[in-house]
Amino acid sequence: MRADKEVAIFTKDSIIFGVNSIDFSVSGRLLFAGYNDYTVNVWDTLKSQRVCLLYGHENKVSCLQISPDGTCLSTGSWDYTLRIWA
């Protein structure tokens, strides 16, 4: 951590559900966040803007992680499924 202060906020007025899990891309450019509304939001960390919204789970996203090589994202949900996104 280079700064001991808040440097960015990632939000939209349309988001009304809490975040359960987050992970950065290998480069640090993208931030992935799993929400209670069953979606994963993908944020551009330089622009502080949402660049993608992943749908598919039928319950809240409880965990997620980027693969070590950065080629895919795995998500787990309270809908009893694991999903791989590429």
Secondary structure per residue as TSV (DSSP state, phi and psi in degrees):
chain	resnum	aa	ss	phi	psi
A	1	M	-	360.0	124.9
A	2	R	-	-91.0	-19.8
A	3	A	-	-131.4	141.8
A	4	D	S	-100.4	39.6
A	5	K	S	-142.1	162.5
A	6	E	-	-67.4	131.3
A	7	V	-	-115.5	-14.1
A	8	A	-	-160.9	153.3
A	9	I	-	-127.5	132.8
A	10	F	-	-114.4	104.5
A	11	T	-	-155.3	160.3
A	12	K	-	-139.0	150.0
A	13	D	T	-59.8	-28.1
A	14	S	T	-77.3	-10.7
A	15	I	-	-88.1	116.6
A	16	I	-	-121.9	4.8
A	17	F	S	-111.2	156.1
A	18	G	-	-77.0	162.4
A	19	V	E	-95.8	134.3
A	20	N	E	-104.5	-29.1
A	21	S	E	-156.5	150.5
A	22	I	E	-141.9	156.7
A	23	D	E	-158.4	148.6
A	24	F	E	-94.6	151.4
A	25	S	-	-65.8	166.1
A	26	V	T	-57.4	-40.1
A	27	S	T	-77.3	-18.8
A	28	G	S	87.1	-3.7
A	29	R	S	-72.4	-35.3
A	30	L	E	-109.7	144.0
A	31	L	E	-120.6	125.0
A	32	F	E	-103.9	133.3
A	33	A	E	-134.2	127.7
A	34	G	E	-94.6	131.3
A	35	Y	E	-114.9	163.6
A	36	N	T	-71.7	-11.0
A	37	D	T	-89.9	16.7
A	38	Y	S	79.1	11.5
A	39	T	-	-116.0	166.0
A	40	V	E	-119.2	124.5
A	41	N	E	-97.2	137.5
A	42	V	E	-111.8	122.5
A	43	W	E	-113.4	140.4
A	44	D	E	-84.8	116.7
A	45	T	T	-73.4	-21.9
A	46	L	T	-80.3	-36.3
A	47	K	T	-97.9	-9.8
A	48	S	T	54.4	40.6
A	49	Q	E	-125.8	146.1
A	50	R	E	-74.4	130.7
A	51	V	E	-111.1	-14.0
A	52	C	E	-161.1	151.6
A	53	L	E	-132.1	120.0
A	54	L	E	-100.7	122.6
A	55	Y	-	-108.5	153.4
A	56	G	-	158.4	-37.1
A	57	H	-	-74.3	153.0
A	58	E	S	-109.5	11.9
A	59	N	S	-156.3	178.1
A	60	K	-	-61.4	145.9
A	61	V	E	-81.9	116.5
A	62	S	E	-96.4	-23.6
A	63	C	E	-156.1	156.0
A	64	L	E	-157.2	157.1
A	65	Q	E	-160.0	141.7
A	66	I	E	-82.1	141.7
A	67	S	-	-65.7	154.6
A	68	P	T	-56.3	-31.9
A	69	D	T	-89.4	-1.5
A	70	G	S	77.6	9.9
A	71	T	S	-89.1	-15.7
A	72	C	-	-150.4	162.9
A	73	L	E	-119.7	133.0
A	74	S	E	-109.3	140.6
A	75	T	E	-131.6	146.5
A	76	G	E	-123.6	147.4
A	77	S	E	-137.8	162.1
A	78	W	T	-71.9	-0.4
A	79	D	T	-86.6	10.7
A	80	Y	S	69.7	25.0
A	81	T	-	-122.7	152.9
A	82	L	E	-114.0	138.1
A	83	R	E	-128.7	146.9
A	84	I	E	-114.7	129.0
A	85	W	E	-116.2	136.4
A	86	A	-	-137.7	360.0
